[in-house]
Amino acid sequence: MNNLRRKLKAGEVVYSCYGMLAEPVWVDLVGAAGFDMMVLDCEEVAGDNYGAAIENMVRAADAAQMSSCIRVVENIPGAINRALNTGTEGIFIPHVRSADEARAAVAAARYAPVGCRGAAPVVRGAGYGVRKWDEYYAAAEEALVFIMVEDKEGVSNIEEIVKVPGIDGIMVGTWDLAVELGRAQIGPTHPEVTAHVDHVIDVTVGAGLVMAAQAWSPEATAKYAARGCQLLFVSLDSLFLIDGITKVRNIANELESAEADA
């Protein structure tokens, strides 16, 4: 059983952040800081989404003994297959709006006879052809599949989506939902957005699936943990960087102001 699946099955709360900076050193730093997991983003970032960069980021997570998942660019078989070929522990599928789309994602993540994933025993995830196929097949079946509900249509269909066999968890894409609802000026904390999120949490937890939540503050983290959310996203690597830069710049501004007043 892969490490992330083991933790979630044991009922542990897993702390994660998004990896928006396509550099392995950032994965290494997040692992050194003690995070349980990092989701390497291929939907929003630009660059080498499915080449050496993303594979090296998975390697960095493995070296740091930190779980990794990949948010694929879209819900298509090729994108899902290439992500899983890196050896990552799971995938996040953006903008799933219906049970049929969820079923398609699960099928693309599993080899025949369960699904339709393309088979290539020479990729990193399969051990470059050295690992026995039966052994790899069993391990590949443990890759987690998280469905991202980011649209009003997906929220409306959540009761049917959670019934799809093979789904491990659900996450709401709160910013996309806020924009669609016309609430971007306030964002994910708008009551209309949080009402949709609360509904998805109730349905997902009630179905016995893992609920992942974007918890951007200590208060939100505590709230979602209390609601039964096991996978908590607390920040982005790019925000860690900009927060640090901003703090240093603010200190410098204060020193400059003090010198000017002296």
C-alpha positions in Angstrom: 0.0 0.0 0.0 1.4 3.4 -0.9 2.2 5.7 1.9 -0.6 8.3 1.2 -3.2 5.6 0.9 -2.0 4.0 4.2 -2.3 7.3 6.1 -5.7 8.1 4.8 -7.0 4.6 5.4 -5.7 4.9 9.0 -7.8 8.1 9.4 -4.8 10.4 9.7 -5.1 14.1 8.7 -2.7 14.8 5.9 -1.2 18.3 5.4 -0.3 19.3 1.8 0.5 22.3 -0.3 0.4 22.9 -4.1 3.6 22.9 -6.1 3.3 25.7 -8.7 7.0 26.3 -9.2 8.3 23.6 -11.6 11.6 23.1 -9.8 12.6 20.0 -7.7 14.3 22.2 -5.2 11.0 23.5 -4.0 9.7 20.0 -3.5 12.8 19.3 -1.5 12.3 22.4 0.7 8.6 21.5 1.3 9.6 18.0 2.3 12.3 19.3 4.6 9.7 21.5 6.3 7.8 18.4 7.3 4.8 18.4 5.0 3.1 15.1 4.4 2.3 15.7 0.8 2.6 18.0 -2.2 0.3 18.2 -5.2 2.4 19.1 -8.3 0.3 21.3 -10.5 0.0 20.8 -14.2 -3.3 22.6 -14.8 -2.5 26.2 -14.0 1.3 26.4 -14.4 3.2 26.9 -17.7 6.2 24.9 -18.7 7.3 21.3 -19.0 4.1 19.8 -17.6 4.7 16.2 -18.5 8.4 16.0 -19.3 11.5 15.7 -17.1 10.5 18.5 -14.8 7.4 16.9 -13.3 9.2 13.5 -13.1 12.1 15.1 -11.3 9.7 16.7 -8.9 8.2 13.3 -8.1 11.8 12.0 -7.6 12.4 14.9 -5.2 9.3 14.0 -3.2 10.4 10.4 -3.0 13.8 11.4 -1.8 12.3 13.7 0.9 10.0 10.8 2.0 7.0 12.9 1.2 4.0 11.8 -0.8 3.2 13.4 -4.1 0.2 13.6 -6.3 -0.2 15.4 -9.7 -3.1 17.6 -10.7 -3.4 16.8 -14.4 -4.0 19.5 -17.1 -7.4 18.1 -18.0 -9.5 14.9 -17.8 -8.1 13.1 -20.8 -6.5 9.6 -20.8 -3.1 10.7 -22.1 -2.7 13.3 -19.5 -3.7 10.9 -16.7 -1.4 8.1 -18.0 1.6 10.4 -18.3 1.1 11.7 -14.8 0.9 8.2 -13.3 3.9 7.0 -15.3 6.1 9.2 -13.2 5.4 7.0 -10.2 3.4 9.6 -8.2 1.0 8.3 -5.6 -2.2 9.8 -7.0 -3.8 12.2 -9.3 -6.3 15.1 -9.1 -8.7 15.5 -12.0 -9.9 19.1 -12.5 -13.4 20.3 -13.5 -15.3 17.0 -13.2 -19.0 17.9 -13.7 -20.8 14.6 -13.9 -20.6 10.9 -12.9 -19.8 10.0 -16.5 -16.8 12.3 -16.4 -15.7 10.8 -13.1 -16.0 7.2 -14.5 -13.9 8.2 -17.5 -11.2 9.5 -15.1 -11.1 6.3 -13.1 -11.0 4.2 -16.3 -8.0 6.2 -17.6 -6.2 5.7 -14.3 -6.5 1.9 -14.3 -5.1 -0.8 -16.5 -7.3 -3.4 -18.3 -9.5 -5.2 -17.4 -10.6 -2.6 -14.9 -9.9 0.4 -17.1 -8.2 1.6 -20.3 -4.9 3.0 -19.2 -2.0 2.7 -21.7 0.6 0.2 -20.6 4.3 0.9 -20.8 6.5 -1.3 -18.6 9.6 0.9 -19.4 8.4 4.1 -17.6 9.7 5.2 -14.2 6.6 4.2 -12.3 7.0 0.6 -13.6 10.7 0.4 -12.7 12.0 1.0 -16.3 11.1 -2.6 -17.3 13.1 -4.2 -14.4 10.2 -4.6 -12.1 7.9 -7.6 -12.6 4.7 -6.5 -14.3 2.4 -8.3 -11.8 4.1 -6.5 -8.9 3.8 -3.2 -10.6 0.2 -3.8 -11.7 -0.8 -4.3 -8.0 1.0 -1.2 -7.0 -0.5 0.9 -9.8 -4.0 -0.1 -8.7 -3.3 1.7 -5.4 -2.8 5.1 -7.1 -5.4 7.5 -5.6 -7.9 9.2 -7.8 -9.2 12.5 -6.5 -12.1 14.3 -8.3 -12.1 18.1 -8.3 -15.6 19.7 -8.3 -15.1 23.2 -9.5 -18.3 24.2 -11.2 -22.0 24.6 -10.2 -22.8 21.6 -12.4 -20.4 19.4 -10.5 -21.8 20.5 -7.2 -25.3 19.7 -8.4 -24.2 16.2 -9.4 -22.1 15.4 -6.3 -24.5 12.8 -5.0 -24.0 10.8 -8.2 -20.3 11.5 -8.5 -19.5 10.0 -5.1 -21.2 6.7 -6.1 -18.7 6.1 -8.9 -16.5 3.1 -8.0 -12.8 3.8 -7.9 -12.9 7.4 -6.6 -10.9 7.9 -3.5 -11.7 11.5 -2.7 -13.2 14.8 -3.6 -12.0 18.4 -3.5 -13.8 21.6 -4.3 -12.0 24.1 -6.5 -13.2 27.1 -4.6 -11.7 29.9 -6.7 -13.2 28.5 -10.0 -16.5 28.1 -8.2 -16.4 31.7 -6.8 -15.7 33.1 -10.3 -18.6 31.1 -11.8 -20.9 32.3 -9.1 -19.9 35.9 -9.7 -18.3 36.1 -6.2 -14.6 36.7 -7.2 -14.3 40.0 -5.4 -14.7 38.2 -2.1 -13.5 34.8 -3.3 -13.8 31.4 -1.6 -14.9 32.9 1.8 -18.2 34.2 0.3 -21.1 32.6 2.0 -22.6 31.3 -1.3 -19.3 29.6 -2.0 -18.9 28.1 1.5 -22.5 26.8 1.3 -21.6 24.8 -1.8 -18.4 23.6 -0.1 -20.3 22.5 3.0 -22.8 20.6 0.9 -20.0 18.7 -0.9 -18.3 17.9 2.4 -21.5 16.5 3.8 -22.1 14.3 0.8 -18.5 13.2 0.4 -17.8 12.4 4.1 -21.2 10.7 4.2 -20.2 8.5 1.3 -17.0 7.4 3.2 -14.7 9.1 0.7 -11.7 11.3 1.6 -12.6 15.0 1.6 -9.8 17.4 0.6 -10.1 21.0 1.5 -8.4 24.2 0.6 -7.7 25.6 4.1 -5.8 28.9 3.6 -5.8 30.0 7.3 -5.4 28.4 10.7 -9.1 29.0 11.3 -10.1 27.3 8.1 -7.7 24.4 8.8 -9.3 23.8 12.2 -12.8 24.2 10.7 -12.3 21.7 8.0 -10.5 19.2 10.2 -13.5 19.3 12.6 -15.8 18.7 9.6 -14.0 15.4 8.8 -11.7 16.6 6.0 -8.6 14.5 6.0 -6.5 16.2 3.4 -5.8 19.8 4.1 -4.1 22.2 1.6 -2.6 25.0 3.6 -0.6 27.0 1.0 1.4 27.1 -2.3 5.1 27.0 -2.7 4.9 30.3 -4.6 3.1 31.9 -1.7 5.8 30.7 0.7 8.3 32.5 -1.5 6.3 35.8 -2.0 5.4 35.9 1.7 9.1 35.6 2.7 10.2 38.2 0.1 7.4 40.6 1.3 8.4 40.3 4.9 12.0 41.1 4.2 11.0 44.0 2.0 8.7 45.4 4.7 11.6 45.2 7.2 13.8 47.1 4.8 11.1 49.7 4.3 10.9 50.2 8.1 14.6 50.6 8.4 14.7 53.1 5.5 11.9 55.1 7.1 13.7 55.1 10.5 16.9 56.3 8.9 15.1 59.1 7.0 13.4 60.3 10.3 16.7 60.2 12.2 
